[in-house]
Amino acid sequence: MTLEELKRRKGWKKAVIGFTESSFNLSYTEEERSYEIQSDAKYFNDGLIGNSLFGNCIDGKDNGVRLDLYIHDLECPWEIEYCYIVE
């Protein structure tokens, strides 16, 4: 599913966003390009002032990454390959 579809979906708590290989200058595995996110992030609550989206890499090495800044970077955005709900 897309991030927009995930944003419209209700009732989930955790999901994973996977980014394309071309989003990075170095070569990373699919696990290293995938981040677990939470439904209570400001990004999914339109009534809030902020829109931050933090994620933890599912390989356990890169935690607390501010994904919304990379997704919406004007010069070199991270392109989302897929999203899926974990719970």
N, C-alpha and C positions, 0 to 999 in steps of 0.2 A: 504494500500500500504506500501511498505518498504521504508526505508530512501533512499536507492539507487534509487528507482523509483521516489521518490520525487525530488531527486537531479537532475535527468535527465529531469524532467518535466519543461516546461517553462510557463510563464504567470501568475503564482500565486503570491500573496503578503503575505498571512498569512496561516499558517498550524499549526496543533497540532500533537505532538509526545506523545504517551502514552507508559509508561514503565510497564513491568511485575511486579507483586507483589513480585516475588522472587528477584528482583533487590534491595530490601530494607530489612534492619534488622527489622524494625517495620512494623506494618500493616497500610496501607494507602488506602483510597478510590480511585476509578478510577480517580476522579476529582483531587485528591491530587497527583496523579502520571502522570498527563497530563500537558504538557507545550506548550504554544503558541510560535511559532518561526516566523521569518520574512525571506522572500526570498532574501533580500539584505545582509544577513549575509555573512561574509567571507567564511564560510564553503561551500557555494554554488557557489563561484567564484574561479575557479581553477587558474586563472591568478594572484591571490594575494599571498603575502608571508605568511600571517596568515591563519588559518582555524578555527577561533573561531565561536562558535554557542551559542548564549545567548537565554534563554527562560524565559518566565514568567508563573508560575503555574496558571492554569485556575481557581483555587480556590481563587486567589488573595493574597495569603499569602507568596509566595516564588518567588520573582521577581529578574531578572538579573542573573539567574543561568547559569554558564558556562557549558553547557550540553556536549560539545565535550570532555571535560576532563573526565566526568563520562562515556560517551559512549565508549571511548577508554582506560579506566583504565585497565591495564594489570592484576591486582590482583582481582578486583571485578567490572567488567563493568556493567553498567545499560543496560539491554536487552530491546530492543524496541519491544513492542507488536503490535503497529499499528501507522500509520500516516494518516492524512487526511487533505485535503485542506479546508480552511475556506473561503478565497476569492482570 
